[in-house]
Amino acid sequence: MKAVEIFMIRKSFRPNSSEAIRQEAEDLINEKHYKGYRLINVDFDVADNAGYIYAFITMKRPNTY
């Protein structure tokens, strides 16, 4: 079983998309936290040539060392 999971969220880049992806990332982190996951890292990245903004969320699975 994997000890760490990485979740990716992708949104089209447009006005207010940074706030939308931030809210979606926060909701996912809270949802997973209540299931026993622990947050390791959150990283946001913009792909200028593709027109997308990404959120990469790394979390430790419950009951793993």
C-alpha positions in Angstrom: 0.0 0.0 0.0 1.2 3.5 -0.8 2.1 5.7 2.2 1.8 9.0 0.3 -0.7 10.2 -2.3 -0.5 13.1 -4.6 -3.7 14.8 -5.8 -3.8 17.1 -8.8 -6.4 19.8 -9.5 -6.4 21.6 -12.9 -8.3 24.7 -13.8 -8.4 26.8 -17.0 -6.6 30.1 -16.4 -9.1 33.0 -16.4 -10.1 35.8 -14.1 -10.6 34.6 -10.5 -9.3 31.1 -11.4 -6.6 31.3 -8.7 -9.3 31.9 -6.0 -11.4 29.0 -7.4 -8.5 26.5 -7.4 -7.4 27.7 -3.9 -10.9 27.0 -2.6 -11.1 23.6 -4.3 -7.7 22.6 -2.9 -8.7 23.7 0.6 -11.9 21.7 0.4 -10.0 18.6 -0.8 -7.4 19.0 2.0 -10.2 19.3 4.7 -12.1 16.3 3.3 -9.0 14.1 3.3 -7.9 15.4 6.7 -11.2 14.2 8.3 -10.5 10.8 6.8 -7.2 10.6 8.6 -4.8 11.9 6.0 -1.9 14.3 7.0 -0.8 17.2 4.7 2.8 17.1 3.6 2.9 19.8 0.8 0.8 22.0 -1.4 2.2 23.5 -4.6 0.5 25.7 -7.2 1.9 26.0 -10.7 0.8 28.0 -13.8 1.4 26.5 -17.3 1.5 29.7 -19.3 1.7 28.0 -22.7 -1.3 25.6 -21.9 -3.5 28.2 -20.1 -4.0 26.1 -17.0 -3.3 26.5 -13.3 -2.5 23.4 -11.3 -2.5 22.5 -7.6 -0.4 19.5 -6.5 -1.3 18.3 -3.0 0.8 15.7 -1.3 -0.8 13.9 1.7 0.3 11.0 3.9 -2.3 8.1 4.0 -3.8 7.2 7.4 -2.2 4.4 9.4 1.1 4.4 7.5 4.6 5.1 8.9 
